[in-house]
C-alpha cells in the first residue's frame, strides 16, 4: 500500500469518532461507541501497514534518537505517513479521555467541543486548555 494512501485514509478513519464527541456528546450511542478500547487503535491500523514493512528504518530512527537520523526518516514518504498515523491515533486517544473526563466532571459540551476542535489541530494546546478547565471545574466543585 502506498504512503499516500495511508496518509490520505488515516484521518478519515478517526473522523466519525471526533464527530460523535463534538456534535453528539449527549447521545447514549456516543458513550457506548467511545467506551470501546479499540477506538483509538483504528488509526493505528494504518501505522502498522507502514511500520511493519519499514520496521528496520523505524527501529533505527527510534532506538537511539538522533536529530539527524530522525529528520532523515521523517523526510521520507513512509516516515511522514507513519508519524501522521501515530499523531492521529494519539490525538484520538487524548480526545477520548477528555470526553469521559468532561462527563465525569460535568464540563458542558459547549465548553468541551471547542477544546476537542483545538485538539484535532494542535493537541498539546487542546490538552493543556482542557486540563486548565478541568482543574477549575474540580476546584469549584470542592
N, C-alpha and C positions, 0 to 999 in steps of 0.2 A: 504494500500500500504506500502511496506517495506521501511525502511530508506535507504537501499542500492539502491533500485530502484530510489528513489527520488534523492539521491546523484549522481547516475550514469547518470540520464537524465537531470539534471539541466543545466550543461554547454552546452551539445549539442543543447538545445533549443536556446541558445544565439549565437552559432557559426555562423549561417548564417548572422546575423547582423554584427558581427565582420568582417566576410569575405567581406561583401559588403563595409564596411568602409575602410578596409585595401587594398583590391585588386581592387575594382571598385568604387573608390571615385568620379570619374567624370561622372559616368553613371547616367542619369536622374532618372532611377528607384531607385537607391540607395537613392537619396534625397527624393523621393516620399514615399518610404517604411519607411525610418527613421523619416519622418515627423509625422508619427502616434504616438500619445502619449502612445499607447498600447505596443510599442516595449519593453521598459524596464520592463513592467509588466508581460510579458510572463514567465520569470523565476520565478516570484512570485507565479505562479500557484502552483509550487512545494512547495514553502514556506507555502502556505495556506493548502496544502494537509497534511502537518505535524503539522502546528501551531494549526489548529482547534481541532484535537483530543488531542493535548497536551497543550491546552491553559492554563490550570491551572499551569502546571510546568513552562511554558514560562512566564506567568504573575508573578509568584512567583520570578523567576530569575531576572525579569526586573523592578518590581515595586520599590524596594529599592536595588539598585545594591550593592552587597556584593561579594567580590572576591571569597570567598569560595563557595557561592551558585552558582555563575555564572560558576565557574570551575566545580562544580558538574553537572550542567545542560549541559555544553558543552562536558563533558566526556561521555555523553550518545549518542547512535547512532542517536536518533531523534534530540538531541540538536546540534550535529555536522552537520548533514544534513540540519537542519533548518538554521543555520548560513551560511553554504555554499550557499544555495539558496539566502539568503539575500545579501551576498557578490557579487554573480554573477549578481543579478539584479541591485545593485547599481553601480557596475563597468560598466555595460552596460549603465546605466543612465548617468554616468560621461562621458563615451566614446561618447555617442550620442551628448552630449553638446559640447564636444571637437570638434567633427566632424563639427557641424554647426558653431562654433566659428572660426574654421580654415577657413571655406569658407568665412565667413564674413570679416575676416582679411587677406584673401589671403595668408594663410600659405600653402606652396606647399605640395602635397600628399607625396612626398619623405621625408619630414620632419615629417609630421603627422603620417604616417604609423608606423615608429619605436616607436613613442610615444604611439600609440594605442597598439602595442605589449607589451610594458613595462606596460601599464595599465592593460592588461589582467592578467599579472602575479603579479605585485606589484602596484596596483592602486594608492596608495599615492605618490609613486615616479613618476609614469606617469603623474599624475595630476600636481604635482609641476613642473616637467620639461615642461609640456605644458604651464603652467601659465608663466614660465620664457620666453619661446619662444613667446608666445602671447604678453607679456609685451614689449619685444624687438621689435616685429613687430609693435605694436601700437606706440611706441616711434619713430621708424624710419619713420613711415608714417606721423607723425605730422610735 
